[in-house]
């Protein structure tokens, strides 16, 4: 996970947690895709990502 994505996720999760702080934890899912990038290079890129709180 790139640093930019991690900071964006942390910020979004903290903002949502502050609105409803009853959560006991958070599950973060980051999927990586293997294929050609926009630059035409074959490699791993960040795919769909999500998070959810558990109570």
MODELLER restraints for C-alpha pairs under 7 A, 6 or more apart:
rsr = mdl.restraints
at = mdl.atoms
rsr.add(forms.Gaussian(group=physical.xy_distance, feature=features.Distance(at['CA:22:A'], at['CA:55:A']), mean=6.75, stdev=0.5))
rsr.add(forms.Gaussian(group=physical.xy_distance, feature=features.Distance(at['CA:23:A'], at['CA:53:A']), mean=5.93, stdev=0.5))
rsr.add(forms.Gaussian(group=physical.xy_distance, feature=features.Distance(at['CA:23:A'], at['CA:54:A']), mean=5.72, stdev=0.5))
rsr.add(forms.Gaussian(group=physical.xy_distance, feature=features.Distance(at['CA:23:A'], at['CA:55:A']), mean=4.65, stdev=0.5))
rsr.add(forms.Gaussian(group=physical.xy_distance, feature=features.Distance(at['CA:24:A'], at['CA:54:A']), mean=5.93, stdev=0.5))
rsr.add(forms.Gaussian(group=physical.xy_distance, feature=features.Distance(at['CA:24:A'], at['CA:55:A']), mean=5.07, stdev=0.5))
rsr.add(forms.Gaussian(group=physical.xy_distance, feature=features.Distance(at['CA:25:A'], at['CA:53:A']), mean=5.77, stdev=0.5))
rsr.add(forms.Gaussian(group=physical.xy_distance, feature=features.Distance(at['CA:25:A'], at['CA:54:A']), mean=5.51, stdev=0.5))
rsr.add(forms.Gaussian(group=physical.xy_distance, feature=features.Distance(at['CA:26:A'], at['CA:51:A']), mean=6.79, stdev=0.5))
rsr.add(forms.Gaussian(group=physical.xy_distance, feature=features.Distance(at['CA:26:A'], at['CA:52:A']), mean=5.64, stdev=0.5))
rsr.add(forms.Gaussian(group=physical.xy_distance, feature=features.Distance(at['CA:26:A'], at['CA:53:A']), mean=4.28, stdev=0.5))
rsr.add(forms.Gaussian(group=physical.xy_distance, feature=features.Distance(at['CA:26:A'], at['CA:54:A']), mean=5.91, stdev=0.5))
rsr.add(forms.Gaussian(group=physical.xy_distance, feature=features.Distance(at['CA:27:A'], at['CA:51:A']), mean=5.48, stdev=0.5))
rsr.add(forms.Gaussian(group=physical.xy_distance, feature=features.Distance(at['CA:27:A'], at['CA:52:A']), mean=5.38, stdev=0.5))
rsr.add(forms.Gaussian(group=physical.xy_distance, feature=features.Distance(at['CA:27:A'], at['CA:53:A']), mean=6.23, stdev=0.5))
rsr.add(forms.Gaussian(group=physical.xy_distance, feature=features.Distance(at['CA:28:A'], at['CA:50:A']), mean=5.97, stdev=0.5))
rsr.add(forms.Gaussian(group=physical.xy_distance, feature=features.Distance(at['CA:28:A'], at['CA:51:A']), mean=4.37, stdev=0.5))
rsr.add(forms.Gaussian(group=physical.xy_distance, feature=features.Distance(at['CA:28:A'], at['CA:52:A']), mean=6.76, stdev=0.5))
rsr.add(forms.Gaussian(group=physical.xy_distance, feature=features.Distance(at['CA:29:A'], at['CA:49:A']), mean=5.55, stdev=0.5))
rsr.add(forms.Gaussian(group=physical.xy_distance, feature=features.Distance(at['CA:29:A'], at['CA:50:A']), mean=5.32, stdev=0.5))
rsr.add(forms.Gaussian(group=physical.xy_distance, feature=features.Distance(at['CA:29:A'], at['CA:51:A']), mean=6.11, stdev=0.5))
rsr.add(forms.Gaussian(group=physical.xy_distance, feature=features.Distance(at['CA:30:A'], at['CA:47:A']), mean=6.98, stdev=0.5))
rsr.add(forms.Gaussian(group=physical.xy_distance, feature=features.Distance(at['CA:30:A'], at['CA:48:A']), mean=6.43, stdev=0.5))
rsr.add(forms.Gaussian(group=physical.xy_distance, feature=features.Distance(at['CA:30:A'], at['CA:49:A']), mean=4.44, stdev=0.5))
rsr.add(forms.Gaussian(group=physical.xy_distance, feature=features.Distance(at['CA:30:A'], at['CA:50:A']), mean=6.68, stdev=0.5))
rsr.add(forms.Gaussian(group=physical.xy_distance, feature=features.Distance(at['CA:31:A'], at['CA:46:A']), mean=6.24, stdev=0.5))
rsr.add(forms.Gaussian(group=physical.xy_distance, feature=features.Distance(at['CA:31:A'], at['CA:47:A']), mean=5.04, stdev=0.5))
rsr.add(forms.Gaussian(group=physical.xy_distance, feature=features.Distance(at['CA:31:A'], at['CA:48:A']), mean=5.63, stdev=0.5))
rsr.add(forms.Gaussian(group=physical.xy_distance, feature=features.Distance(at['CA:31:A'], at['CA:49:A']), mean=6.09, stdev=0.5))
rsr.add(forms.Gaussian(group=physical.xy_distance, feature=features.Distance(at['CA:32:A'], at['CA:44:A']), mean=6.24, stdev=0.5))
rsr.add(forms.Gaussian(group=physical.xy_distance, feature=features.Distance(at['CA:32:A'], at['CA:45:A']), mean=5.55, stdev=0.5))
rsr.add(forms.Gaussian(group=physical.xy_distance, feature=features.Distance(at['CA:32:A'], at['CA:46:A']), mean=4.60, stdev=0.5))
rsr.add(forms.Gaussian(group=physical.xy_distance, feature=features.Distance(at['CA:32:A'], at['CA:47:A']), mean=4.93, stdev=0.5))
rsr.add(forms.Gaussian(group=physical.xy_distance, feature=features.Distance(at['CA:33:A'], at['CA:44:A']), mean=5.54, stdev=0.5))
rsr.add(forms.Gaussian(group=physical.xy_distance, feature=features.Distance(at['CA:33:A'], at['CA:45:A']), mean=5.34, stdev=0.5))
rsr.add(forms.Gaussian(group=physical.xy_distance, feature=features.Distance(at['CA:33:A'], at['CA:46:A']), mean=6.24, stdev=0.5))
rsr.add(forms.Gaussian(group=physical.xy_distance, feature=features.Distance(at['CA:33:A'], at['CA:47:A']), mean=5.67, stdev=0.5))
rsr.add(forms.Gaussian(group=physical.xy_distance, feature=features.Distance(at['CA:34:A'], at['CA:43:A']), mean=5.45, stdev=0.5))
rsr.add(forms.Gaussian(group=physical.xy_distance, feature=features.Distance(at['CA:34:A'], at['CA:44:A']), mean=4.50, stdev=0.5))
rsr.add(forms.Gaussian(group=physical.xy_distance, feature=features.Distance(at['CA:34:A'], at['CA:45:A']), mean=6.43, stdev=0.5))
rsr.add(forms.Gaussian(group=physical.xy_distance, feature=features.Distance(at['CA:35:A'], at['CA:42:A']), mean=5.23, stdev=0.5))
rsr.add(forms.Gaussian(group=physical.xy_distance, feature=features.Distance(at['CA:35:A'], at['CA:43:A']), mean=5.55, stdev=0.5))
rsr.add(forms.Gaussian(group=physical.xy_distance, feature=features.Distance(at['CA:35:A'], at['CA:44:A']), mean=6.55, stdev=0.5))
rsr.add(forms.Gaussian(group=physical.xy_distance, feature=features.Distance(at['CA:36:A'], at['CA:42:A']), mean=4.34, stdev=0.5))
rsr.add(forms.Gaussian(group=physical.xy_distance, feature=features.Distance(at['CA:36:A'], at['CA:43:A']), mean=6.29, stdev=0.5))
